[in-house]
C-alpha cells in the first residue's frame, strides 16, 4: 500500500506533482476578503500560499496515508477554513488556511470514543499571572504550530482528500488518518494527551484542581505551564529554567517563537513597572462592529436600575440568533470585566425567548461598552499574599420567580481573581437565608482556589476571609448551634461550620457601604456603580 507521505502531492494551479508544496512569493495585495471556497482562495496569492503551508504541515507531521476507499467504513468529508490573524494593534499578521474534517458527521462508537479535553480556567490564569507579577517573573506565551496534527489517533478514521489537492493519479483514494485533524471530535483530546505526556516526561505534575495546569517544583525552582488548547502560557521564577524548558519543548513540537505575554485568547496584556493590565479592547470593538453599534452613543452604566427586566416584558423576537451571539460575546468579555457580570447574567436568563425589550437592554450594555473599551483589571506588583472575598445576595430580586442573586468577588492580595453573579436554585425565605447561601457558594469557590494555590506551592499566612454585610448570616456562620428552622440549609451550614472550626476560613461582617459585591447583585445608579467598580479594581488604563 502506497502512502500519501511517500507519493507526490499535486499543486492545484499546475498538473505536475512534487513531494512538497513550494511557497510562492507574496505580492502586495489589498484584497483582504476572506474566501469561502478553495476556488476563491486559489485566485489570491496570499491565500494560496496559506493553503500550501497547511499542506506542508500535513506532510511533515505524517498525518495521513493515501489508501483505497474502504467498503465498510464511513469516510468523513474535508473542507478548507480561511481566517485572518491580527496583531494586538489590529493589523493583519497572517493569512491562515486550515484543513478541517466535517466532524459533525462522526458517529459515537464508530468514528470516535472519548472526546473530553480540558482548558485552563479563567480564575487560574488570573491567579498565576498575579503570582508572576508579584515575583517579577518573566511571562512567556507560545503557540504550537498545527497542534492538533500532533495528536496520535487511536480510532480508525478516513477522510476525503482535500478539495484542490486531490492526487491526480489516485483521485478515488482517501486519507486514513494517523494523526488528528482539526474538526474531528477527538482531536482536542488527542492533542492534550500528547502534550501532557511530554510535560510529565519533563518532570511536571498535573494539577488536580485544574487539569490544564502543569507544575514543576524542584528545590527553589518553580515553573508553571497553562494550556488552552494550543495556546500556552509559561512562567517561573528562574529565567534559565524557562529557557531550557522551551528548548526541550521545541525539540518535541514545532513552536512559534515564544514572546513576552501581550495578546492571549483575545486578551491584551500590558506590563508596566507596577504590574500587568488586562483588557479586551480589540474583542470589544469586534463585537460592537458585528452588532452595528461601533458608533453608538455611550452610557455610564451597563443596566438601568429601573424598570426591572422580567420574562414577560415586550414582544418575542422572531429571530433570537443575534441576541444569543452578542450575549455569548459579552460573556467572554467578562474575563476582564467584573463591571459586566450582573448585566450579562441577567440578560442570559432570557436567552430561551428574548423579546424586543430584552434586546434594547443588550444594546444598552453595548453602548456602555463603547465608552469603556480600554477598561479591564490591573494586577498590582505590590500585592500581599492573602486571600479574601466579598459575598452578597439580592433577596428575592427576581419578581417573576423570586429567586435571589448571589454575587462574590475573590481577591488575591489587592487583585480580583474571581467574580460571579448568578441566581440561586431555590427560593430563600429570608434575607439571612439568601446571604448564608451566598456565603456557602463563595466558601466553596475559595476552597477550590486554596487547593489550587497549595498545588502551586503557595502557603497563605492567614486563613481566607469572607466579608458579608448581613448580621444574621455572619452570626449563623459563627454560632455552633443549629436551629431547627434552618434544617433545609443543613448542607450549607455544616460545610461552612467545618471550614470555620478547622481554621480554614473566617466570615466577618462588613458594612453595606463597603460591600463590593453589591454591584454584581443588581443594577445601580451611576455614582454608586462607579464607586464600587473603582474599589473592586476595574481600571481604564495601566497606572504609571
C-alpha positions as CSV (number, residue, x, y, z in Angstrom):
1,X,0.0,0.0,0.0
2,X,1.4,3.3,-1.0
3,X,1.1,6.2,1.5
4,X,0.5,9.8,0.9
5,X,3.7,10.9,2.5
6,X,5.7,8.7,0.1
7,X,3.9,9.7,-3.0
8,X,3.5,13.0,-4.8
9,X,1.3,15.9,-3.7
10,X,-0.3,17.9,-6.5
11,X,-0.2,21.7,-6.7
12,X,-3.6,22.8,-7.8
13,X,-2.5,25.5,-10.3
14,X,-0.3,23.0,-12.1
15,X,-0.7,19.5,-13.4
16,X,2.7,18.3,-12.3
17,X,3.2,16.8,-8.8
18,X,6.0,17.1,-6.3
19,X,6.8,15.9,-2.8
20,X,6.5,19.2,-1.1
21,X,4.5,22.3,-1.7
22,X,6.5,25.3,-3.0
23,X,5.7,28.6,-1.4
24,X,5.2,31.3,-4.0
25,X,6.4,34.8,-3.4
26,X,3.7,37.0,-2.0
27,X,2.8,40.1,-4.0
28,X,1.3,43.2,-2.5
29,X,-2.4,42.6,-2.0
30,X,-5.1,45.0,-0.8
31,X,-7.9,42.5,-1.1
32,X,-8.5,41.0,2.3
33,X,-11.8,39.4,1.6
34,X,-11.9,36.0,3.4
35,X,-12.6,33.3,0.8
36,X,-15.4,30.7,1.4
37,X,-14.2,28.1,-1.1
38,X,-10.9,26.7,-2.3
39,X,-11.5,28.1,-5.7
40,X,-11.8,31.6,-4.4
41,X,-8.7,31.1,-2.3
42,X,-6.6,30.0,-5.3
43,X,-7.3,33.3,-7.0
44,X,-5.3,35.1,-4.4
45,X,-1.5,34.7,-3.9
46,X,-1.7,35.1,-0.1
47,X,-4.4,32.6,0.4
48,X,-2.8,30.1,-2.0
49,X,0.4,30.3,-0.1
50,X,-1.5,29.7,3.2
51,X,-3.0,26.5,1.7
52,X,0.4,25.4,0.6
53,X,1.7,26.0,4.1
54,X,-1.1,23.9,5.6
55,X,-0.5,21.0,3.2
56,X,3.2,21.1,4.0
57,X,2.4,20.8,7.7
58,X,0.3,17.7,6.9
59,X,3.3,16.1,5.2
60,X,5.8,17.0,7.9
61,X,3.6,15.5,10.6
62,X,2.8,12.3,8.7
63,X,-0.8,13.0,9.3
64,X,-2.2,10.5,6.8
65,X,-1.6,7.8,4.3
66,X,-3.4,7.6,1.0
67,X,-5.4,4.3,0.7
68,X,-8.2,2.8,-1.4
69,X,-11.6,3.7,-0.1
70,X,-12.8,1.0,2.4
71,X,-16.1,-0.5,1.6
72,X,-17.2,-1.0,5.2
73,X,-16.1,2.3,6.8
74,X,-17.5,5.8,6.7
75,X,-15.5,8.5,5.0
76,X,-15.7,12.0,6.6
77,X,-15.6,14.9,4.2
78,X,-13.0,17.6,4.5
79,X,-13.1,21.4,3.8
80,X,-11.0,24.5,4.0
81,X,-11.5,27.2,6.5
82,X,-9.8,30.6,6.0
83,X,-9.2,33.2,8.7
84,X,-7.1,36.4,9.1
85,X,-4.9,36.6,12.2
86,X,-4.4,40.0,13.7
87,X,-1.8,41.7,15.8
88,X,-2.9,43.5,19.0
89,X,-2.9,46.8,17.1
90,X,-5.4,45.5,14.6
91,X,-3.1,45.0,11.7
92,X,-3.1,41.7,9.7
93,X,-0.3,39.4,10.9
94,X,-1.1,36.2,9.0
95,X,-3.3,34.7,6.3
96,X,-4.3,31.3,7.7
97,X,-5.8,28.3,5.8
98,X,-6.8,25.3,7.8
99,X,-7.9,21.9,6.5
100,X,-10.7,20.5,8.7
101,X,-12.8,17.4,8.9
102,X,-16.6,17.7,9.0
103,X,-16.6,16.0,12.4
104,X,-20.3,16.7,12.9
105,X,-20.9,13.6,10.7
106,X,-18.9,11.3,13.0
107,X,-20.9,8.7,14.9
108,X,-20.1,7.8,18.6
109,X,-18.7,4.3,18.9
110,X,-17.9,4.1,15.2
111,X,-15.6,7.0,14.4
112,X,-14.7,8.1,17.9
113,X,-14.9,7.2,21.6
114,X,-13.7,9.7,24.3
115,X,-13.6,13.4,23.4
116,X,-13.1,15.3,26.6
117,X,-10.2,17.8,26.7
118,X,-9.8,20.3,29.5
119,X,-8.9,24.0,29.1
120,X,-7.4,26.2,31.7
121,X,-9.9,28.1,33.9
122,X,-10.0,31.9,33.8
123,X,-9.5,32.1,37.6
124,X,-6.3,30.0,37.2
125,X,-5.0,32.4,34.5
126,X,-5.5,35.4,36.7
127,X,-4.1,33.8,39.8
128,X,-0.9,32.5,38.1
129,X,-0.4,35.9,36.3
130,X,-0.7,37.6,39.7
131,X,1.9,35.3,41.2
132,X,4.2,36.1,38.3
133,X,3.7,39.8,38.6
134,X,4.3,39.7,42.4
135,X,7.5,37.8,41.9
136,X,8.7,39.9,38.9
137,X,8.8,36.7,36.8
138,X,9.1,36.5,33.1
139,X,5.8,35.6,31.4
140,X,6.0,33.9,28.0
141,X,3.3,32.9,25.6
142,X,3.8,30.3,22.9
143,X,1.7,28.7,20.2
144,X,2.2,25.2,18.8
145,X,2.2,25.1,15.1
146,X,-0.5,22.8,13.8
147,X,-1.1,21.5,17.3
148,X,-4.0,19.1,16.5
149,X,-1.9,17.4,13.9
150,X,0.5,16.3,16.7
151,X,-2.1,14.1,18.4
152,X,-2.0,10.4,17.6
153,X,-5.3,8.8,16.8
154,X,-6.4,5.7,18.5
155,X,-9.5,5.3,16.3
156,X,-9.6,4.2,12.6
157,X,-10.7,7.3,10.7
158,X,-10.9,8.0,7.0
159,X,-11.4,11.4,5.3
160,X,-11.7,12.6,1.8
161,X,-8.7,14.2,0.0
162,X,-8.6,18.0,0.4
163,X,-10.5,19.9,-2.2
164,X,-8.0,21.5,-4.6
165,X,-5.3,19.0,-3.6
166,X,-6.6,15.7,-4.9
167,X,-4.0,13.3,-6.1
168,X,-4.3,13.2,-9.9
169,X,-3.2,9.5,-10.2
170,X,-5.5,8.3,-7.4
171,X,-8.5,10.6,-7.2
172,X,-10.7,7.8,-5.8
173,X,-8.4,7.2,-2.8
174,X,-9.0,8.6,0.7
175,X,-6.8,9.6,3.6
176,X,-6.5,7.2,6.5
177,X,-5.5,9.5,9.4
178,X,-2.6,8.6,11.6
179,X,-2.7,11.9,13.4
180,X,-5.6,14.0,14.4
181,X,-7.1,16.6,12.1
182,X,-8.9,19.8,13.0
183,X,-12.7,19.3,13.2
184,X,-12.5,15.7,14.4
185,X,-14.4,15.3,17.7
186,X,-11.5,13.5,19.3
187,X,-8.8,15.9,18.0
188,X,-8.6,18.2,21.1
189,X,-8.3,15.2,23.4
190,X,-5.6,13.6,21.2
191,X,-3.5,16.8,21.3
192,X,-4.0,17.2,25.1
193,X,-2.8,13.7,25.8
194,X,0.2,14.2,23.5
195,X,1.2,17.4,25.3
196,X,0.5,16.0,28.7
197,X,2.7,13.0,28.1
198,X,5.6,15.3,27.0
199,X,5.2,17.6,30.1
200,X,5.0,14.7,32.5
201,X,8.2,13.2,31.0
202,X,9.9,16.5,31.6
203,X,9.1,16.3,35.3
204,X,5.9,18.3,35.6
205,X,3.0,17.4,37.9
206,X,-0.6,17.7,36.6
207,X,-2.8,19.8,38.8
208,X,-5.8,18.1,40.3
209,X,-7.7,21.4,40.8
210,X,-7.2,22.4,37.2
211,X,-6.0,19.7,34.9
212,X,-4.8,22.2,32.2
213,X,-2.2,23.4,34.7
214,X,1.2,21.7,34.9
215,X,3.5,22.5,37.8
216,X,7.3,21.9,38.1
217,X,8.8,22.5,41.5
218,X,12.4,21.4,42.1
219,X,14.1,22.8,45.2
220,X,13.7,26.6,44.9
221,X,12.9,26.5,41.2
222,X,9.3,26.9,40.1
223,X,7.7,26.6,36.6
224,X,4.1,26.8,35.6
225,X,2.5,25.9,32.3
226,X,-1.1,26.9,31.5
227,X,-2.7,25.2,28.5
228,X,-5.7,26.4,26.5
229,X,-5.7,24.0,23.5
230,X,-2.7,25.1,21.5
231,X,-2.1,28.5,23.3
232,X,0.2,28.2,26.2
233,X,1.5,30.5,29.0
234,X,4.8,29.7,30.6
235,X,6.1,31.5,33.7
236,X,8.5,30.7,36.5
237,X,11.0,32.2,39.0
238,X,14.1,31.2,37.1
239,X,14.8,32.6,33.6
240,X,17.4,29.8,32.8
241,X,14.8,27.1,33.7
242,X,12.2,28.7,31.4
243,X,14.8,28.9,28.5
244,X,15.9,25.2,29.0
245,X,12.2,24.1,29.1
246,X,11.3,26.0,25.9
247,X,14.3,24.5,24.2
248,X,13.2,21.0,25.2
249,X,9.6,21.6,24.1
250,X,10.8,22.9,20.7
251,X,12.6,19.6,20.2
252,X,9.3,17.8,20.6
253,X,6.9,20.2,18.9
254,X,7.1,22.9,16.3
255,X,6.8,26.2,18.2
256,X,6.2,29.7,17.0
257,X,8.8,31.9,18.6
258,X,7.9,32.4,22.3
259,X,7.3,36.0,23.1
260,X,6.5,38.1,26.2
261,X,2.8,37.9,27.1
262,X,1.0,40.6,25.1
263,X,-2.1,39.1,23.4
264,X,-3.6,35.8,24.6
265,X,-7.0,34.4,23.8
266,X,-8.2,37.8,22.7
267,X,-6.9,39.4,25.9
268,X,-4.4,42.3,25.7
269,X,-1.8,42.3,28.4
270,X,0.3,45.5,29.0
271,X,3.1,45.2,31.6
272,X,4.3,48.2,33.5
273,X,6.8,48.8,36.3
274,X,3.9,48.4,38.7
275,X,2.1,45.4,37.4
276,X,0.1,44.0,34.5
277,X,-3.1,45.4,32.9
278,X,-5.5,43.0,31.2
279,X,-8.2,44.2,28.8
280,X,-10.1,43.0,25.7
281,X,-10.3,46.2,23.7
282,X,-10.0,44.6,20.2
283,X,-12.5,41.9,21.1
284,X,-14.9,44.6,22.3
285,X,-14.5,46.6,19.1
286,X,-15.1,43.4,17.0
287,X,-18.3,42.7,19.0
288,X,-19.6,46.2,18.5
289,X,-18.8,46.1,14.8
290,X,-20.7,42.9,14.3
291,X,-23.7,44.3,16.2
292,X,-23.5,47.6,14.1
293,X,-23.0,49.5,17.3
294,X,-19.5,50.9,16.9
295,X,-20.6,54.5,16.5
296,X,-23.4,54.4,19.2
297,X,-23.8,57.0,21.9
298,X,-22.1,55.7,25.2
299,X,-23.9,55.5,28.5
300,X,-22.4,55.4,32.0
301,X,-23.8,52.1,33.3
302,X,-24.5,48.7,31.7
303,X,-28.0,48.5,33.0
304,X,-30.6,50.9,34.3
305,X,-31.9,50.4,37.9
306,X,-35.5,50.8,36.7
307,X,-37.6,49.4,35.4
308,X,-36.6,45.9,36.4
309,X,-36.5,43.4,33.5
310,X,-38.9,40.5,33.6
311,X,-39.5,37.5,31.4
312,X,-42.9,38.9,30.5
313,X,-41.6,42.2,29.0
314,X,-42.1,43.0,25.3
315,X,-42.7,41.0,22.2
316,X,-40.7,37.9,21.5
317,X,-38.0,38.3,18.8
318,X,-38.7,36.5,15.5
319,X,-35.0,35.6,15.2
320,X,-33.1,35.3,18.5
321,X,-29.8,34.4,17.0
322,X,-28.2,37.8,17.2
323,X,-29.3,38.2,20.8
324,X,-27.6,34.9,21.6
325,X,-24.5,35.7,19.7
326,X,-24.0,39.1,21.3
327,X,-24.6,37.7,24.8
328,X,-22.0,35.0,24.1
329,X,-19.5,37.7,23.2
330,X,-20.4,39.7,26.3
331,X,-19.9,36.6,28.5
332,X,-16.4,36.2,27.2
333,X,-15.7,39.9,27.8
334,X,-16.4,39.2,31.5
335,X,-13.0,37.6,31.6
336,X,-11.5,41.0,32.4
337,X,-14.7,42.9,33.1
338,X,-16.4,42.5,36.5
339,X,-18.5,45.5,35.7
340,X,-20.4,43.4,33.1
341,X,-21.0,40.5,35.3
342,X,-24.5,41.3,36.6
343,X,-25.9,42.6,33.3
344,X,-24.6,39.6,31.4
345,X,-26.0,37.2,34.0
346,X,-29.4,38.9,34.0
347,X,-29.8,39.1,30.2
348,X,-28.6,35.5,29.8
349,X,-31.7,34.4,31.7
350,X,-33.9,35.4,28.8
351,X,-31.8,33.5,26.2
352,X,-34.5,30.9,25.5
353,X,-37.1,33.5,24.4
354,X,-35.7,37.1,24.3
355,X,-38.0,40.0,23.5
356,X,-37.6,43.4,21.9
357,X,-37.3,44.9,25.4
358,X,-34.5,42.5,26.3
359,X,-32.7,43.3,23.1
360,X,-32.9,47.0,23.9
361,X,-31.2,46.1,27.3
362,X,-28.5,44.3,25.4
363,X,-27.9,47.3,23.2
364,X,-27.6,49.4,26.4
365,X,-24.8,47.1,27.5
366,X,-23.1,47.6,24.1
367,X,-23.5,51.4,24.5
368,X,-21.8,51.2,27.9
369,X,-19.1,49.0,26.3
370,X,-18.4,51.5,23.5
371,X,-17.5,54.1,26.2
372,X,-15.3,51.8,28.2
373,X,-13.3,49.9,25.5
374,X,-10.0,50.0,27.4
375,X,-11.4,49.0,30.8
376,X,-10.0,45.9,32.4
377,X,-8.3,44.8,35.6
378,X,-4.8,45.7,36.9
379,X,-2.7,43.1,38.6
380,X,-0.5,45.0,41.0
381,X,3.1,44.1,41.7
382,X,3.0,45.1,45.4
383,X,0.2,42.8,46.4
384,X,0.1,40.9,49.7
385,X,-0.2,37.1,49.8
386,X,-3.7,37.0,51.3
387,X,-7.0,35.6,50.1
388,X,-10.3,37.3,50.8
389,X,-13.7,37.7,49.3
390,X,-16.9,39.8,49.4
391,X,-20.2,37.9,49.3
392,X,-23.6,39.4,48.8
393,X,-27.1,38.4,47.8
394,X,-30.2,40.3,46.5
395,X,-33.0,38.6,48.3
396,X,-35.9,37.7,46.0
397,X,-34.7,40.2,43.4
398,X,-36.5,38.5,40.5
399,X,-40.2,39.5,40.6
400,X,-41.0,36.5,38.3
401,X,-39.7,33.6,40.4
402,X,-38.5,35.4,43.5
403,X,-35.1,33.8,43.3
404,X,-32.2,35.6,44.9
405,X,-29.0,36.6,43.1
406,X,-25.6,35.5,44.6
407,X,-22.5,37.5,43.9
408,X,-18.9,37.4,45.0
409,X,-15.6,38.9,44.3
410,X,-12.5,37.0,45.4
411,X,-9.2,38.8,45.8
412,X,-5.6,37.5,45.9
413,X,-4.0,40.5,47.6
414,X,-5.4,43.6,46.0
415,X,-6.3,41.9,42.7
416,X,-9.7,40.5,41.9
417,X,-9.1,36.9,40.5
418,X,-12.6,35.6,40.5
419,X,-16.1,37.1,40.4
420,X,-19.6,35.7,39.8
421,X,-23.2,36.8,39.6
422,X,-25.8,34.1,39.4
423,X,-29.3,33.2,40.6
424,X,-29.8,30.8,43.5
425,X,-31.5,27.5,42.7
426,X,-34.3,27.7,45.3
427,X,-36.4,30.5,46.9
428,X,-34.9,31.9,50.1
429,X,-37.4,32.5,52.9
430,X,-35.4,35.4,54.4
431,X,-32.5,37.7,53.6
432,X,-30.4,35.8,56.2
433,X,-31.0,32.6,54.3
434,X,-30.2,34.2,51.0
435,X,-27.0,35.7,52.3
436,X,-26.0,32.5,54.0
437,X,-26.4,30.5,50.8
438,X,-24.3,33.1,49.1
439,X,-21.5,32.7,51.7
440,X,-21.6,29.0,51.2
441,X,-21.2,29.4,47.5
442,X,-18.3,31.8,48.0
443,X,-16.7,29.5,50.5
444,X,-16.8,26.6,48.0
445,X,-15.0,28.7,45.4
446,X,-12.4,29.9,47.9
447,X,-11.8,26.3,49.0
448,X,-11.1,25.4,45.4
449,X,-8.8,28.4,44.9
450,X,-7.0,27.5,48.1
451,X,-6.4,23.9,46.9
452,X,-5.0,25.2,43.6
453,X,-2.7,27.5,45.5
454,X,-1.5,24.7,47.6
455,X,-0.6,22.7,44.5
456,X,1.2,25.8,43.1
457,X,3.4,25.8,46.3
458,X,1.8,28.9,47.8
459,X,1.1,28.9,51.5
460,X,-1.2,31.6,52.9
461,X,0.0,33.2,56.2
462,X,-3.6,33.7,57.4
463,X,-6.9,31.9,56.6
464,X,-9.1,33.3,53.8
465,X,-11.8,35.8,54.9
466,X,-15.3,36.3,53.5
467,X,-16.9,39.6,54.1
468,X,-20.7,39.6,54.4
469,X,-23.0,42.6,55.2
470,X,-25.8,40.6,56.7
471,X,-25.5,40.3,60.5
472,X,-27.8,37.3,60.7
473,X,-25.8,35.3,58.2
474,X,-22.5,36.3,59.8
475,X,-23.8,35.2,63.2
476,X,-25.1,31.9,61.8
477,X,-21.6,31.2,60.5
478,X,-20.0,31.8,63.9
479,X,-22.7,30.2,66.1
480,X,-22.2,26.4,66.6
481,X,-25.9,26.0,67.4
482,X,-28.0,24.6,64.6
483,X,-31.6,25.8,64.7
484,X,-34.5,23.5,63.6
485,X,-35.9,26.3,61.4
486,X,-32.7,26.1,59.3
487,X,-32.8,22.4,58.6
488,X,-33.2,23.0,54.9
489,X,-29.8,24.7,55.0
490,X,-28.1,21.7,56.6
491,X,-25.6,21.1,53.9
492,X,-24.5,24.7,53.6
493,X,-24.5,25.0,57.4
494,X,-22.2,22.0,58.1
495,X,-19.9,22.9,55.1
496,X,-19.2,26.4,56.4
497,X,-19.1,25.3,60.1
498,X,-16.5,22.7,59.4
499,X,-14.3,25.1,57.5
500,X,-14.5,27.7,60.3
501,X,-13.9,25.2,63.1
502,X,-10.9,23.8,61.3
503,X,-9.4,27.2,60.9
504,X,-9.6,27.1,57.1
505,X,-11.9,30.1,56.8
506,X,-13.2,33.2,58.6
507,X,-16.5,35.0,58.0
508,X,-16.6,38.7,59.0
509,X,-19.2,41.4,58.9
510,X,-18.7,44.4,56.7
511,X,-20.9,47.5,56.3
512,X,-23.3,47.6,53.3
513,X,-21.4,50.7,52.2
514,X,-18.2,48.7,51.9
515,X,-19.8,45.6,50.4
516,X,-18.1,45.5,47.0
517,X,-20.1,42.6,45.6
518,X,-23.3,44.7,45.8
519,X,-22.6,45.9,42.2
520,X,-22.9,42.3,41.0
521,X,-26.3,41.6,42.5
522,X,-28.4,44.3,40.9
523,X,-28.2,47.4,38.6
524,X,-27.1,50.5,40.5
525,X,-27.2,54.3,39.8
526,X,-24.1,55.7,38.2
527,X,-22.4,57.2,41.3
528,X,-22.7,54.1,43.4
529,X,-21.8,51.8,40.4
530,X,-18.7,53.9,39.6
531,X,-17.6,54.0,43.2
532,X,-17.8,50.2,43.6
533,X,-16.1,49.5,40.3
534,X,-13.1,51.6,41.3
535,X,-12.9,49.8,44.7
536,X,-13.3,46.4,43.0
537,X,-10.2,47.2,40.9
538,X,-11.7,47.9,37.5
539,X,-9.4,50.3,35.8
540,X,-9.3,52.1,32.4
541,X,-5.5,52.3,31.8
542,X,-2.3,50.9,33.3
543,X,-1.2,53.1,36.2
544,X,2.1,54.8,35.7
